[in-house]
Amino acid sequence: MPKSPTTKKWGRIFRNHLKKKGVSSVDVSKLSDFKWEKGYLLTNKSKKADVEKLVNAPVSEEVMKKISAANQMLVFVHEGEVVRYVELPQDFIAHDKNQLEFSSAHSELKFNKKREGKPIKAGEKKLSSEDALTVESIMKQIQWKKADYSVALDPDVQLTYEGVVYNVRFTAESAELTSKRRGVYGKVTGETAQQLYDILM
């Protein structure tokens, strides 16, 4: 399943649409620069068997991990083949099921107006909506481990996410996060750790 080079662009367009007064939907056919007939909205609650049934093709574990990490994902099919997918870091599109089908002829998707970015802070500083989306996406990708931390790591910065404070400590190659309240430990490395450092520090 090829990854779309326009994922970030689409996310930015969706956010800009949401900021406009009176705008309650988006026509995805006007955003796409490729041929497609059918499209599907998947969520992180979509099950592998259901996804494979929808797209009529095997779906790898790697792709399922991406679907689980994303809040929503748009999948586009042309002549029976998946040609593009776009990960959305927020619940932009309104839906009442784990999956939603649309087509190039009926491609207007309604925005989820109830969805508002949760305040995410680095120390006392509230992050911009763009940075908050990035942090939210990173937090959903972390493989959290249960840990009993009576004393949390000595943090470089404290991150407030979904009302929970995480102590964040950076090393040369990683970022380690602990939450005394949740009793968990998580770690990111490489470019993801650098991305988190650039936003929080």
VODREN-272334 format. One line per 8 residues: number of its first residue (from 1); their letters; for each residue y negated, x negated, z negated of N, C-alpha, C. Coordinates in pm, whole numbers, plus 50000, padded with zeros to 5 digits. Layout:
N
NUM = A = Y/X/Z/Y/X/Z/Y/X/Z ~ ...
// end
This chain:
201
1 = MPKSPTTK = 50119/49915/50000/50000/50000/50000/49875/49911/50000 ~ 49797/49907/50108/49683/49816/50115/49571/49856/50021 ~ 49512/49757/49959/49402/49783/49867/49272/49795/49945 ~ 49190/49891/49907/49065/49913/49977/48960/49810/49938 ~ 48892/49751/50038/48783/49661/50005/48659/49737/49962 ~ 48663/49870/49973/48545/49950/49942/48553/50018/49806 ~ 48650/49979/49724/48666/50043/49593/48537/50041/49512 ~ 48474/49923/49497/48352/49913/49419/48240/49995/49481
9 = KWGRIFRN = 48234/49994/49615/48129/50069/49684/48145/50218/49658 ~ 48267/50267/49666/48292/50409/49642/48255/50447/49499 ~ 48295/50363/49403/48262/50390/49264/48112/50399/49244 ~ 48040/50307/49310/47894/50305/49300/47833/50431/49362 ~ 47886/50472/49477/47838/50593/49545/47862/50716/49458 ~ 47981/50723/49399/48014/50838/49313/47918/50844/49195 ~ 47892/50729/49132/47802/50727/49016/47661/50770/49056 ~ 47615/50722/49172/47482/50759/49219/47472/50908/49248
17 = HLKKKGVS = 47582/50965/49304/47584/51109/49329/47573/51188/49198 ~ 47644/51141/49097/47645/51211/48969/47507/51213/48903 ~ 47427/51112/48931/47295/51102/48870/47196/51200/48933 ~ 47226/51245/49054/47135/51334/49126/47142/51476/49070 ~ 47028/51537/49051/47024/51674/49001/47069/51770/49111 ~ 47150/51867/49072/47192/51969/49167/47310/51929/49254 ~ 47357/51804/49243/47471/51760/49323/47598/51779/49240 ~ 47691/51860/49292/47811/51892/49215/47940/51852/49287
25 = SVDVSKLS = 47927/51790/49407/48047/51754/49482/48017/51637/49575 ~ 48123/51584/49634/48109/51476/49732/48209/51500/49844 ~ 48166/51477/49967/48254/51492/50083/48311/51354/50116 ~ 48438/51330/50080/48496/51196/50097/48516/51159/50243 ~ 48521/51259/50333/48537/51226/50475/48413/51154/50528 ~ 48298/51179/50466/48175/51113/50508/48164/50972/50453 ~ 48244/50942/50350/48243/50808/50293/48342/50715/50362 ~ 48446/50771/50419/48555/50690/50474/48522/50635/50611
33 = DFKWEKGY = 48559/50507/50632/48537/50441/50761/48671/50411/50827 ~ 48771/50496/50801/48906/50477/50856/48965/50616/50884 ~ 49070/50619/50963/49133/50746/50999/49232/50791/50892 ~ 49227/50920/50858/49322/50977/50763/49327/51128/50782 ~ 49441/51188/50749/49456/51333/50758/49469/51398/50621 ~ 49549/51333/50535/49572/51388/50403/49526/51290/50295 ~ 49484/51347/50184/49442/51264/50072/49493/51323/49942 ~ 49508/51236/49843/49557/51281/49713/49474/51218/49602
41 = LLTNKSKK = 49444/51297/49502/49383/51245/49380/49493/51229/49277 ~ 49513/51107/49231/49612/51080/49128/49539/51046/48998 ~ 49606/51067/48886/49548/51033/48757/49645/50941/48683 ~ 49598/50888/48571/49685/50799/48495/49799/50874/48426 ~ 49805/51005/48446/49917/51085/48395/50018/51117/48504 ~ 49986/51075/48628/50077/51103/48740/50208/51026/48721 ~ 50318/51092/48748/50450/51028/48733/50498/50973/48867 ~ 50576/50866/48861/50622/50795/48980/50693/50888/49079
49 = ADVEKLVN = 50782/50971/49029/50857/51062/49117/50764/51159/49188 ~ 50662/51208/49116/50566/51302/49175/50481/51234/49282 ~ 50440/51109/49253/50358/51034/49349/50436/51008/49477 ~ 50561/50966/49464/50645/50937/49581/50670/51063/49662 ~ 50682/51175/49596/50702/51303/49666/50577/51341/49744 ~ 50462/51316/49684/50335/51349/49749/50311/51265/49874 ~ 50326/51132/49860/50294/51043/49971/50413/51023/50065 ~ 50528/51079/50025/50650/51073/50106/50689/50928/50138
57 = APVSEEVM = 50679/50843/50036/50713/50701/50054/50739/50639/49917 ~ 50820/50532/49913/50843/50463/49785/50713/50402/49733 ~ 50696/50404/49603/50577/50346/49540/50623/50237/49444 ~ 50566/50118/49459/50609/50004/49378/50559/50017/49234 ~ 50624/49941/49146/50582/49940/49005/50440/49885/48992 ~ 50406/49790/49080/50271/49731/49079/50165/49838/49104 ~ 50192/49924/49202/50098/50031/49234/50092/50132/49118 ~ 50207/50163/49058/50208/50257/48945/50128/50201/48828
65 = KKISAANQ = 50132/50068/48809/50053/50007/48703/49904/50024/48731 ~ 49866/50012/48859/49726/50030/48896/49683/50175/48873 ~ 49774/50269/48906/49743/50410/48885/49728/50439/48736 ~ 49814/50380/48654/49808/50400/48509/49683/50340/48450 ~ 49638/50225/48506/49520/50156/48454/49391/50227/48494 ~ 49393/50289/48613/49274/50360/48662/49268/50499/48600 ~ 49148/50552/48582/49136/50690/48536/49181/50784/48647 ~ 49136/50753/48768/49173/50832/48884/49190/50740/49004
73 = MLVFVHEG = 49269/50784/49101/49287/50706/49223/49294/50800/49343 ~ 49223/50765/49448/49229/50840/49573/49323/50767/49668 ~ 49419/50840/49725/49515/50783/49819/49501/50855/49951 ~ 49490/50779/50060/49470/50838/50192/49589/50808/50283 ~ 49633/50911/50356/49751/50900/50442/49713/50931/50587 ~ 49758/50844/50679/49735/50862/50823/49868/50849/50896 ~ 49905/50955/50969/50031/50957/51045/50151/50920/50957 ~ 50150/50976/50834/50264/50957/50745/50265/50826/50669
81 = EVVRYVEL = 50163/50741/50688/50156/50611/50621/50034/50606/50529 ~ 50053/50549/50411/49939/50528/50321/49852/50417/50379 ~ 49727/50449/50406/49638/50351/50470/49532/50296/50375 ~ 49506/50364/50264/49400/50317/50175/49413/50382/50038 ~ 49382/50309/49935/49367/50374/49805/49245/50316/49736 ~ 49180/50400/49659/49055/50363/49591/49068/50397/49444 ~ 49057/50296/49358/49064/50317/49214/48928/50360/49161 ~ 48928/50463/49078/48805/50510/49015/48814/50487/48865
89 = PQDFIAHD = 48720/50412/48807/48727/50378/48665/48686/50490/48572 ~ 48641/50603/48628/48605/50718/48545/48665/50844/48603 ~ 48667/50951/48521/48715/51081/48570/48603/51147/48649 ~ 48578/51095/48769/48469/51149/48851/48500/51288/48905 ~ 48626/51310/48944/48663/51431/49016/48725/51534/48922 ~ 48677/51657/48933/48731/51766/48851/48868/51806/48904 ~ 48962/51830/48813/49096/51871/48854/49164/51941/48737 ~ 49262/52024/48766/49332/52094/48659/49480/52056/48654
97 = KNQLEFSS = 49520/51958/48734/49658/51911/48734/49657/51759/48733 ~ 49777/51699/48724/49786/51553/48728/49763/51498/48868 ~ 49781/51585/48970/49756/51545/49108/49675/51653/49179 ~ 49607/51614/49283/49529/51709/49362/49537/51666/49508 ~ 49563/51762/49596/49574/51731/49739/49450/51781/49813 ~ 49404/51703/49910/49293/51744/49995/49320/51695/50137 ~ 49235/51730/50231/49256/51689/50371/49124/51651/50434 ~ 49131/51589/50551/49008/51549/50620/48927/51671/50663
105 = AHSELKFN = 48995/51784/50681/48926/51908/50719/48863/51976/50597 ~ 48924/51958/50481/48870/52014/50357/48860/51901/50255 ~ 48755/51822/50271/48745/51695/50196/48635/51693/50092 ~ 48583/51811/50056/48479/51815/49954/48544/51824/49816 ~ 48516/51724/49732/48572/51719/49597/48462/51745/49495 ~ 48493/51830/49399/48393/51865/49297/48389/51759/49188 ~ 48268/51728/49143/48251/51632/49036/48282/51694/48901 ~ 48331/51612/48812/48354/51653/48674/48225/51632/48597
113 = KKREGKPI = 48147/51736/48585/48016/51726/48519/48028/51703/48369 ~ 48143/51740/48312/48160/51723/48169/48182/51578/48131 ~ 48220/51497/48232/48251/51357/48204/48123/51278/48188 ~ 48104/51216/48076/47990/51130/48054/48041/50999/47997 ~ 47982/50891/48043/48025/50761/47996/48013/50750/47844 ~ 48117/50707/47778/48113/50691/47632/48027/50569/47600 ~ 47942/50577/47496/47859/50461/47462/47944/50342/47421 ~ 47927/50233/47491/48000/50110/47461/47896/50004/47426
121 = KAGEKKLS = 47917/49936/47313/47816/49841/47267/47874/49703/47244 ~ 47793/49602/47273/47824/49463/47238/47730/49430/47123 ~ 47785/49422/47001/47699/49410/46885/47622/49539/46869 ~ 47490/49531/46869/47407/49651/46859/47353/49693/46995 ~ 47383/49613/47097/47328/49640/47231/47418/49735/47308 ~ 47361/49846/47355/47435/49941/47437/47445/49886/47579 ~ 47565/49887/47635/47586/49832/47769/47534/49927/47876 ~ 47496/49870/47989/47455/49952/48103/47576/50031/48151
129 = SEDALTVE = 47552/50136/48228/47663/50220/48275/47759/50139/48361 ~ 47706/50046/48441/47790/49962/48527/47881/49872/48443 ~ 47821/49805/48343/47899/49716/48257/47999/49795/48172 ~ 47956/49914/48127/48044/49997/48045/48169/50038/48123 ~ 48151/50070/48251/48264/50107/48336/48361/49991/48350 ~ 48306/49871/48367/48391/49752/48381/48470/49727/48254 ~ 48401/49736/48138/48468/49715/48010/48575/49821/47988 ~ 48544/49945/48022/48641/50054/48006/48766/50027/48088
137 = SIMKQIQW = 48746/49980/48211/48860/49949/48299/48944/49835/48239 ~ 48878/49732/48185/48949/49618/48125/49029/49664/48002 ~ 48967/49747/47918/49033/49793/47796/49159/49873/47827 ~ 49156/49947/47939/49273/50027/47976/49386/49941/48032 ~ 49353/49820/48076/49455/49732/48133/49525/49646/48027 ~ 49464/49635/47909/49519/49547/47806/49650/49603/47750 ~ 49748/49515/47740/49875/49552/47677/49861/49530/47525 ~ 49828/49636/47454/49801/49624/47311/49931/49608/47233
145 = KKADYSVA = 49925/49523/47132/50039/49502/47043/50000/49545/46903 ~ 50093/49614/46839/50067/49656/46701/50069/49533/46610 ~ 49970/49523/46525/49962/49408/46434/49890/49451/46307 ~ 49934/49400/46197/49872/49432/46069/49773/49320/46034 ~ 49648/49340/46075/49547/49237/46048/49467/49277/45926 ~ 49500/49219/45814/49421/49246/45693/49286/49175/45705 ~ 49288/49063/45777/49164/48991/45807/49158/48970/45958 ~ 49060/49029/46023/49050/49018/46168/49004/48878/46208
153 = LDPDVQLT = 49027/48845/46334/48983/48715/46385/48832/48699/46366 ~ 48790/48577/46343/48648/48548/46333/48586/48571/46471 ~ 48506/48676/46487/48463/48714/46623/48339/48640/46674 ~ 48334/48626/46806/48212/48580/46872/48117/48698/46890 ~ 48177/48817/46906/48096/48938/46923/48183/49057/46885 ~ 48118/49165/46843/48191/49288/46814/48166/49388/46926 ~ 48273/49446/46975/48267/49544/47083/48299/49681/47025 ~ 48209/49777/47046/48234/49914/47004/48277/49995/47125
161 = YEGVVYNV = 48401/50046/47120/48459/50119/47232/48531/50243/47179 ~ 48490/50360/47229/48545/50488/47185/48539/50504/47033 ~ 48427/50457/46977/48403/50473/46835/48476/50374/46746 ~ 48550/50281/46807/48628/50182/46731/48567/50043/46754 ~ 48554/49965/46647/48499/49830/46657/48613/49730/46681 ~ 48596/49647/46784/48691/49541/46813/48622/49407/46794 ~ 48687/49315/46725/48638/49179/46715/48687/49103/46838 ~ 48595/49039/46907/48629/48967/47030/48602/48818/47010
169 = RFTAESAE = 48703/48737/47037/48687/48592/47028/48725/48530/47161 ~ 48638/48442/47210/48659/48378/47339/48707/48234/47322 ~ 48802/48196/47406/48845/48056/47415/48813/48009/47557 ~ 48855/47889/47590/48825/47836/47724/48890/47918/47834 ~ 49003/47981/47805/49077/48050/47910/49108/48196/47880 ~ 49065/48247/47764/49105/48383/47730/49002/48453/47642 ~ 49024/48582/47626/48948/48663/47531/49049/48738/47446 ~ 49038/48724/47314/49130/48791/47223/49055/48902/47149
177 = LTSKRRGV = 49118/49018/47140/49055/49132/47076/49144/49185/46964 ~ 49082/49215/46852/49157/49276/46742/49077/49393/46688 ~ 49148/49493/46640/49085/49605/46573/49154/49625/46439 ~ 49079/49607/46333/49134/49626/46198/49169/49773/46177 ~ 49083/49860/46232/49104/50005/46216/49230/50051/46287 ~ 49251/50003/46408/49369/50043/46486/49491/49956/46455 ~ 49467/49839/46397/49577/49749/46367/49644/49697/46492 ~ 49562/49659/46591/49619/49612/46718/49557/49478/46759
185 = YGKVTGET = 49628/49411/46849/49583/49284/46905/49604/49290/47056 ~ 49506/49239/47131/49518/49235/47276/49452/49109/47330 ~ 49491/49072/47452/49440/48948/47510/49427/48962/47661 ~ 49319/48906/47715/49302/48897/47860/49272/48751/47895 ~ 49308/48712/48015/49290/48572/48057/49222/48565/48193 ~ 49192/48442/48234/49141/48416/48369/49010/48486/48400 ~ 49002/48542/48522/48879/48605/48569/48840/48726/48483 ~ 48941/48798/48432/48912/48915/48350/48843/48873/48220
193 = AQQLYDIL = 48890/48763/48160/48828/48712/48037/48685/48666/48065 ~ 48665/48600/48179/48532/48553/48216/48437/48670/48239 ~ 48491/48776/48301/48413/48896/48328/48369/48959/48197 ~ 48459/48966/48101/48428/49023/47970/48323/48938/47897 ~ 48338/48805/47909/48242/48711/47847/48103/48732/47905 ~ 48094/48743/48038/47963/48758/48105/47893/48887/48063 ~ 47971/48990/48035/47912/49119/47997/47873/49122/47849 ~ 47960/49071/47763/47938/49085/47620/47849/48978/47558
201 = M = 47847/48860/47617/47774/48749/47555/47636/48729/47619
// end
